């Protein structure tokens, strides 16, 4: 009996071992290097590790296993191709985009999740293509210009609040303040809501937003159950949407109703309504993609996609300026000249401030909030110049952080040098090696808005105060959980008022 049990065990272990060997030889058979795997998991634990950020693992693979621009990893038994070469990235994201139009999405069968199911970032194929083309005119430079004054109002509140805090406290948590600034800006631009979250005691808007970014244990379990058994999930009456979604839905519904009566602010809601009218006009017989429900979904998406990313960028930028006083001085000089020339902070002035642009771009190079990009292959594709085929349904990923820190493209990659992006130096930047907003037709739709928001926030702050590192808090600790690259905790800075606009 013991012998039989032992033999069965040996057979079982051997079968498991052989199965793993077979599954994890996918990349070796194609001549693509891959790091050692863990049975069953592949590299899943490394990519999801909370001990170190995902970008640390990506960087190791990029440096040690990248051969001819490609490396292979496995999420369980599923092979994922890491594309590291800028030309290959261009081909996949731009030139041959029709093979890679999709991203990983979560489509829930539950009615309560309709709002999430309709978000631009969470749909694929023709539905995405149509919605993206209807929404794209909303994000042109001209439309951004009309929203400039809304953003400026919020940046003024950010400065006033931060200076008032600096007068009371030895150091100010700028991660918090920038978070409230982006929150107020989104409330104003995407919901038509004037919320003063930097002033009010217990503001409602942030209270409703925060749960979207809080992946507590209960929510995590729900997600895992949903991924494993979506039908059972529905039968059990579960859904992924948060209760707080109702708040945003009703704010949007009320605002849409008042806009239809003629109130206009030039914000995203107005623009989406314009896009909706345009869609009906140009395609009266076709099923409308941007109906009211879809507008509400996109407004909520703007919070999810725009809040943490922009707040984090601002926090890193302020930290880097405090750490590099010469760069801060040069930026202030440029801004003072611009203010003198334009009579204040204007859209035109901000667009002309090339060092300011360099500061934001260099911040995004050192700390890209999205440290990797992903596409799903929709049609079999042979990577040009190789015999590696990406099959339909497989994923490719781009290690953004590793490319942004590669000395081959960025001499002294860890040094903060905004000059890299000045017009006269742009020729030294290799194409497709600075990709914080992704690239191609499915890049960040709100890239211009995000840049404007970040530039205005930093410009107003640097004109009003000298930013200094807080003693004992000179080094920033990065959060290792979650998908975004951001500071782990507060970001304390000293703010010395300059008494000049
Ligand atoms: C500094 C701030 C931001 C950064 C670094 C950033 C970065 C990104 C990245 C990397 C992607 C994926 C692109 C790709 O796969 O090629 C993306 C997508 C997206 N972003 Fe942003 N983003 C920022 C701010 C915003 C803001 C403020 C909004 C909304 C107001 C926004 C809305 C979106 C949307 C809707 C998508 C999905 C586009 C699609 O699937 O067609 N982002 N963003």
Boltz pocket constraint, residues with backbone or C-beta under 6 A from the ligand:
constraints:
  - pocket:
      binder: B
      contacts: [[A, 120], [A, 121], [A, 122], [A, 123], [A, 132], [A, 301], [A, 302], [A, 303], [A, 305], [A, 306], [A, 307], [A, 309], [A, 310], [A, 313], [A, 368], [A, 369], [A, 370], [A, 372], [A, 373], [A, 374], [A, 435], [A, 436], [A, 437], [A, 438], [A, 439], [A, 440], [A, 441], [A, 442], [A, 443], [A, 444], [A, 445], [A, 446], [A, 447], [A, 449], [A, 450], [A, 451], [A, 454]]
      max_distance: 6.0
